[in-house]
Amino acid sequence: MRIKAAVLEEFGVPLAVQELDLAAPKGGEVLVRLVACGVCHTDLYTASGADPSGYAPTVLGHEGAGVVEDVGEGVTSLSPGDHVVTLFSPQCRECIHCLSDRTNLCLAIREMQGQGYLRDGTTRLSRDGEPVRHFMGTSTFAEYTVMPEIALAKVSPEAPLAGACLFACGLSTGLGAAMNTAKVSPGSTCAVFGAGMVGLGAVAGCRLQGAERIICVDLSPGRLELARGQGATDLVEGGLDAVQQILELTGGLGADYTFEATGNVNVMRQAVEAARMGWGLCTVAGVAGKGETLDVVPRLLITGRRIAGSSFGGVKGRDQVPQLVDLWLAGEIDVDPFISHRIRLADVNRGFELMEAQDGIRSVVEF
């Protein structure tokens, strides 16, 4: 079929919305009609050329939600008409990682996905007979996409898809960092650095876990107020003295759990320093730039602090994304404040501009 899609032709150049050919799904694959897609920082990161693993041409986009249109041979968990959220982090439910409760990093299609191909090493996207590679196994800046069955989470049809798409990446990453990776304990004190999509999700996750005190740090007063709406009890303006302010708020001890959601290595260090001596856990969810390193004084670790990384919040997508969406439908998570702008596919580059200007939390492409 012919579809419109936003193609990254070369790094540092605006995406080009053009017509491509999309082949039918093969065995184990699903054709999805996209309804909504968030414009995430990871898309911009790749488009800029900063991502060392990036490639072109490719159709970007990974924070999508839509409706199943067709399924390939052997697909058993999905049928036409099902509402789905795309998963850049798949869940085959069979590999050694999927069978473990210690990670969500499925191994089934990891190698091919990282190179821009589906499981069989080919693409379903093409232009004039020449293949166009997939992005993160999803390619949701398009009217339709073909994806592996194991990379789609079936969600309630009652969930508005413009909100559901946020669970495909940013929101689930933040929620999961608190609920899965850190496993925040009731009555604890948490500090979240960054009040973007991931950070706000972490604030909500800390609240859902029963944290007594949630300190949120950000440079933007507007974003800090959004954090208050998600459950933050204390607001701290970001800067060089942020750690000192957190120490003052916690009787000089620091927070039981800290979360870094900016991708800035200097802020990552602050998140480690703000963790409590003895048992403080710093969870890093932000993605640092190419070649950057985290500089930590070893004594901070010797005295009991720990650092954990969190990919997609440790969420096993097919099992847990539907549960998170159900929490939203039950009124436990307020998603509406995250959608700052609703745009069309033709305006996808405008979504990048809004992101760079820190105008709002998420621009959502609606098809």
C-alpha positions, 0 to 999 in steps of 0.5 A, a space after each residue: 500500500 502507499 502511505 505518507 511518512 516522515 522520512 529522515 533523509 540525512 542528519 541535521 536536515 528537517 524530515 521530509 513527508 513523502 509517499 512510500 510503499 508499505 508491504 503487507 505483514 509477514 509471519 509474526 507481523 502486524 499492520 497498524 493504522 496509526 491514530 496518534 504519535 508523540 514527538 519524543 526527544 529520542 526522535 530528535 536525538 537521532 535526527 540531529 546526528 548525535 546518536 552514534 547508532 543512527 542511520 538514514 534514510 529511515 522513518 522516525 517515530 516510536 511513541 505511537 498508538 493505533 488500530 490493528 488492520 491486518 495480521 500475518 501468519 502465526 499471529 495469535 495475540 492480536 486481531 483486526 480492530 484491536 487498539 494497540 500501543 507500539 513498543 520499541 522495547 518488545 516482549 517475546 515472553 520466551 527469551 531468557 530475559 523475558 522469563 526473568 523478573 530482573 530485566 525487561 530487555 527482550 533479546 528476540 529481535 534486538 540485533 536486527 531492530 538496532 540495524 533498522 530491520 524487522 526480524 528476517 533482516 528486511 524492511 517493509 518500507 520502500 521507495 521506488 523499489 529501494 528499501 527504507 529502514 525502520 526506526 526502533 522497530 516501530 516507525 510511527 511517523 507514518 499513516 500505517 506501519 508494520 511491526 512485530 506482534 511481540 512489539 505491540 501492547 493491546 490496550 483498552 478500546 476505551 483509552 483515547 489513543 492520543 493519550 495512550 501513545 504517551 505510554 509507548 515511551 516517555 510516560 511508561 519510562 518515568 512511571 516504571 523507573 519509580 515502580 519497577 526499577 527503584 521500587 519506591 517504598 511507602 512513606 519514603 522521600 523521593 527527589 526527581 530531577 527534570 520535569 519533562 515527560 519522563 520526570 513527570 511520569 516518575 513523580 506520578 510513579 512515586 505517588 502511586 508507590 506511596 511516597 510521603 515526600 516527592 521533591 521535584 527539581 527543574 529550571 522551569 516554574 511552569 513545569 514544576 507546577 505540572 509536577 505538583 499536579 502529578 503529586 510533587 510535595 516540594 518544588 526546587 528550582 534547578 541550578 548549582 545549589 539544587 543538592 544543597 536545597 534537597 539536603 536542607 529539605 531532608 534534614 541534611 540526609 538526602 532522599 531515599 530515592 532520586 531520579 534523573 530524567 534530563 540526560 545531562 551528566 551534571 544533573 546525573 551527578 547531582 542526583 547521586 549526591 542528593 541520595 541518602 547516605 546508607 541506602 539512597 538509590 539514584 535511578 538514571 533514566 535520561 539519555 546522555 549525549 554521545 561520548 559523555 561520561 558520569 563523574 561520581 566521587 567513589 566515596 558516595 558509593 562506598 558510603 552506601 549510595 547506589 546507581 541504577 539505570 532504567 530502560 523503558 522503566 523496566 516495563 515489560 511492555 505487552 504485560 504492563 503497558 495495558 496495566 498502566 493504561 488501566 490506571 489512567 482510565 481509573 483516574 490514578 494518572 492524569 495524562 491530559 496535562 502532558 499533551 501540549 500541542 496537537 499537530 498533523 504529520 505535515 507539521 512534525 518538524 514543528 514538533 521538534 522546534 517546540 521541543 527544543 524551545 521547551 514549549 510544553 511537554 509533548 506534541 502529539 501527531 494526530 492522523 
